[in-house]
Amino acid sequence: MATMPPGQKRTIFWIALFILLVSSLALPFLFVHEPPLLDYANHLARGFILAHLHDPAFHFSEYYRADWKPYPYILWDILLVTFQQILPVERAGKLLLILTTMLLPVAVAWFLWQANRTGIKLSLLACALSFHLLFLWGFVAYHLGVGFCFLMVGTWLWYRRKPSKVSAALFVVISFATYFAHLLGFASAAFILVLYELTSFNWREWLRLAGFLALPSLLFLWAHPGLSEQSSVKMRPIMEKFFSLRDLPTAGYDEALDHIFAGGLALCFLIAVVRNRELRVNWRWLMVTLSLFGVFLLLPDGWGRSFDLDVRLVPPLCLLTLAVLRVGHRATWIAGLAVALTVLRVFNITTGFQTEGEKIAAMNHGIEHIARDARVFPLVDTCNDDDPLDDYYIHYWAYSVTRRGAISPYLFDVPGQTPMRITYQPYAPLGYWGHCYDVQPDWDLVAADYDYVWDYGDHRYQDGIEEVADKVFEERPLILYRIRK
């Protein structure tokens, strides 16, 4: 019986370790029923409505309509609606979160193999960097887009190395999937590829890449997502941009663990460069990384109805740096440290999810007191909360949509982005979107258009609410009122 060569055994070991580490990223979602991610519940409610829009058990068709057009951002909705054919919506959402989180390191491993022909060891760092702050804010479609971004870049490099109809067709499919996952994912991949090809001084490759990117880019010009109502530009202070490079990849639920994690990442860099005779710099990827950093500095914070545009380049920028250095045998040391950092990060996120989950019980009890098909007015105040990671309760009322068939105008409806339109126009003051009510809502108008008031946080307007509604549930910080008819 032939024995396996030592080199092959080591390769199998590292691949098995990578698979194990990628699988560990599912743990935070397995220990909680509702992942405490800021925007997630709102996205989940939209997917539920789209899947049950014409279901006679609900009244969604009276208040919403589908708008399935080739917009960016819709892949998450398509997958969520598809998964609901075999799973309840909340299980389908968790499965999609798990797959999205796992996709990122797999895509980075594919990219690094094509970029540097390096083994899988440095890809272990992508496991440690999967739970960036934007994902914890519930930017789930964006997180999916980052994974597809690196699939797209890696597939282009594969196509360049071995041009064929199969590789070309695969690149086209992944390019469109990246566009439909998230516009910033596609834009990041396009920036990276354009910058990479500019370093080759090969005009034929420039034209070929332009041809591939043309159609998704034209779709963007057609959809102009988030720009239909206004086109104002808001810039972020330069020091805040630099702080985001530190905070977005490392921030979690425990400040001490966050500092240890950041220190571990810094140690990986020192291991790679200090007195390393095997160190080699891939100058093309260094130029691409520096150029993308320049784009990050120039990109605005807000443009029209889109926001946090600049900081959404931070995760791709951090992961792109893994292609800059070839570190020789020290990759083994870095891989070992990456395993420890991933375990630390998964522990940080898992315990954080569990701690936040203990605060959810009151809101779940409140949802049980909402009648089916009721119209809900969410009054959610974050004026006294300085930690955005705690703000997941802003959209938690949206679980009343999936559990009670509730109706509300405060679901995400952005023309050119989301595939659902709200077709009725009840009274809707702007305080909810600012997460702080500076002006008291007109309670007579609220009473005319809603059945319940979901009052969470600062109860400054309790007297005004009680003029038109009765308290049916109270477990601070939540008070639920039923409108008197």
Secondary structure, DSSP 8 states (H G I E B T S, - for coil): -----HHHHHHHHHHHHHHHHHHHTTHHHHS-SS---TTHHHHHHHHHHHHTTT-TTS-GGGTEEE--SS-TTTHHHHHHHHHTTTS-HHHHHHHHHHHHHHHHHHHHHHHHHHHH---STTTHHHHHTSS-HHHHTT-HHHHHHHHHHHHHHHHHHHHHHS--HHHHHHHHHHHHHHHHH-HHHHHHHHHHHHHHHHTTT-HHHHHHHHHHHHHHHHHHHHH-TT-SS---EE---HHHHHHHHHHHHH--S-HHHHHHHHHHHHHHHHHHHTT-TT-EE-HHHHHHHHHHHHHHHHS-SEETTB--TTGGGHHHHHHHGGGTEE-TTHHHHHHHHHHHHHHHHHHHHHHHHHHHHTTSHHHHHHHHTS-TT-BEEEEE--TT---GGGGGGGGGGGHHHHHH--B-S-S---TTT-SEEE-------THHHHTS-SS---HHHHHHH-SEEEEES--TTHHHHHTTEEEEEEETTEEEEEE--
